[in-house]
Amino acid sequence: MVDNQQSNKPVQPRNPTELLYAQTQALSELVEIQKSQKEDIEELQRQNERMIGLLVDIQRDTVDTGMTHVKIENINMPFGALVGFLVKVSLASIPAFLILAAIYFLVLFVFSIFGFALGGLI
Protein backbone atom coordinates (compact mmCIF):
# COMPACT_ATOMS: atom_id res chain seq x y z
CA MET A 1 0.00 0.00 0.00
CA VAL A 2 2.91 2.32 0.58
CA ASP A 3 4.01 1.76 -3.03
CA ASN A 4 0.67 3.05 -4.44
CA GLN A 5 0.88 6.28 -2.48
CA GLN A 6 4.43 6.90 -3.60
CA SER A 7 3.63 6.18 -7.27
CA ASN A 8 0.86 8.86 -7.29
CA LYS A 9 3.22 11.57 -6.07
CA PRO A 10 5.17 13.58 -8.63
CA VAL A 11 8.79 12.63 -8.99
CA GLN A 12 10.96 14.95 -6.92
CA PRO A 13 14.18 16.21 -8.50
CA ARG A 14 17.29 14.86 -6.83
CA ASN A 15 19.39 18.02 -6.86
CA PRO A 16 18.98 21.81 -7.32
CA THR A 17 20.01 21.67 -10.97
CA GLU A 18 17.20 19.24 -11.81
CA LEU A 19 14.79 21.38 -9.82
CA LEU A 20 15.85 24.49 -11.72
CA TYR A 21 15.51 22.65 -15.04
CA ALA A 22 11.98 21.42 -14.15
CA GLN A 23 10.94 24.93 -13.11
CA THR A 24 12.37 26.38 -16.33
CA GLN A 25 10.41 23.89 -18.44
CA ALA A 26 7.20 24.59 -16.54
CA LEU A 27 7.76 28.34 -16.88
CA SER A 28 8.41 28.09 -20.63
CA GLU A 29 5.18 26.08 -21.03
CA LEU A 30 3.30 28.75 -19.09
CA VAL A 31 4.80 31.47 -21.30
CA GLU A 32 3.67 29.63 -24.45
CA ILE A 33 0.17 29.21 -23.00
CA GLN A 34 0.09 32.91 -22.11
CA LYS A 35 1.17 33.91 -25.65
CA SER A 36 -1.53 31.74 -27.15
CA GLN A 37 -4.16 33.21 -24.83
CA LYS A 38 -2.97 36.74 -25.61
CA GLU A 39 -3.35 36.08 -29.36
CA ASP A 40 -6.84 34.66 -28.76
CA ILE A 41 -7.81 37.72 -26.71
CA GLU A 42 -6.52 40.09 -29.42
CA GLU A 43 -8.50 38.22 -32.09
CA LEU A 44 -11.64 38.37 -29.94
CA GLN A 45 -11.13 42.12 -29.46
CA ARG A 46 -10.81 42.63 -33.24
CA GLN A 47 -13.99 40.61 -33.83
CA ASN A 48 -15.77 42.57 -31.11
CA GLU A 49 -14.75 45.89 -32.70
CA ARG A 50 -15.99 44.70 -36.11
CA MET A 51 -19.32 43.61 -34.60
CA ILE A 52 -19.71 46.94 -32.80
CA GLY A 53 -18.99 48.78 -36.06
CA LEU A 54 -21.58 46.73 -37.94
CA LEU A 55 -24.17 47.23 -35.20
CA VAL A 56 -23.53 50.99 -35.20
CA ASP A 57 -23.95 51.09 -39.01
CA ILE A 58 -27.18 49.12 -38.84
CA GLN A 59 -28.50 51.27 -36.00
CA ARG A 60 -27.57 54.50 -37.82
CA ASP A 61 -29.31 53.32 -41.02
CA THR A 62 -32.40 52.28 -39.08
CA VAL A 63 -32.58 55.58 -37.16
CA ASP A 64 -31.94 57.76 -40.24
CA THR A 65 -34.51 56.18 -42.54
CA GLY A 66 -36.62 54.10 -40.19
CA MET A 67 -35.78 51.10 -42.37
CA THR A 68 -32.79 48.94 -43.03
CA HIS A 69 -31.28 48.86 -46.51
CA VAL A 70 -31.38 45.69 -48.54
CA LYS A 71 -29.10 45.12 -51.50
CA ILE A 72 -29.97 42.31 -53.89
CA GLU A 73 -26.82 41.10 -55.58
CA ASN A 74 -28.10 38.15 -57.61
CA ILE A 75 -31.31 36.42 -58.59
CA ASN A 76 -31.00 32.81 -59.62
CA MET A 77 -34.24 31.69 -61.27
CA PRO A 78 -35.01 29.03 -63.85
CA PHE A 79 -35.91 30.44 -67.28
CA GLY A 80 -39.53 29.29 -67.12
CA ALA A 81 -40.09 30.92 -63.74
CA LEU A 82 -38.51 34.15 -65.01
CA VAL A 83 -40.84 34.19 -68.07
CA GLY A 84 -43.84 33.62 -65.80
CA PHE A 85 -42.75 36.45 -63.52
CA LEU A 86 -42.31 38.86 -66.45
CA VAL A 87 -45.76 37.97 -67.82
CA LYS A 88 -47.29 38.73 -64.42
CA VAL A 89 -45.43 42.06 -64.27
CA SER A 90 -46.67 43.03 -67.74
CA LEU A 91 -50.27 42.11 -66.84
CA ALA A 92 -50.01 44.08 -63.59
CA SER A 93 -48.76 47.14 -65.50
CA ILE A 94 -52.00 47.39 -67.55
CA PRO A 95 -54.16 48.72 -64.67
CA ALA A 96 -51.33 51.07 -63.67
CA PHE A 97 -51.22 52.43 -67.23
CA LEU A 98 -55.01 52.92 -67.26
CA ILE A 99 -54.90 54.83 -63.96
CA LEU A 100 -52.08 57.08 -65.19
CA ALA A 101 -53.91 57.70 -68.47
CA ALA A 102 -57.08 58.67 -66.58
CA ILE A 103 -55.12 61.12 -64.41
CA TYR A 104 -53.44 62.58 -67.52
CA PHE A 105 -56.76 63.13 -69.31
CA LEU A 106 -58.31 64.59 -66.17
CA VAL A 107 -55.49 67.14 -65.90
CA LEU A 108 -55.85 67.98 -69.61
CA PHE A 109 -59.61 68.40 -69.16
CA VAL A 110 -59.15 70.77 -66.21
CA PHE A 111 -56.57 72.85 -68.09
CA SER A 112 -58.78 72.99 -71.19
CA ILE A 113 -61.73 74.25 -69.10
CA PHE A 114 -59.55 76.94 -67.52
CA GLY A 115 -58.16 77.75 -70.99
CA PHE A 116 -61.62 78.31 -72.44
CA ALA A 117 -62.71 80.28 -69.39
CA LEU A 118 -59.67 82.56 -69.55
CA GLY A 119 -59.92 82.82 -73.33
CA GLY A 120 -63.52 83.97 -73.08
CA LEU A 121 -62.61 86.69 -70.56
CA ILE A 122 -59.80 88.13 -72.61
VENDA-V366868 format. One line per field, one symbol per residue. burial: 1 if it has 16 or more other C-alpha atoms within 10 Angstrom, else 0. Layout:
burial = ???
//
This chain:
burial = 00000000000000000000000000000000000000000000000000000000000000000000000000000000000000000000000000000000000000000000000000
//
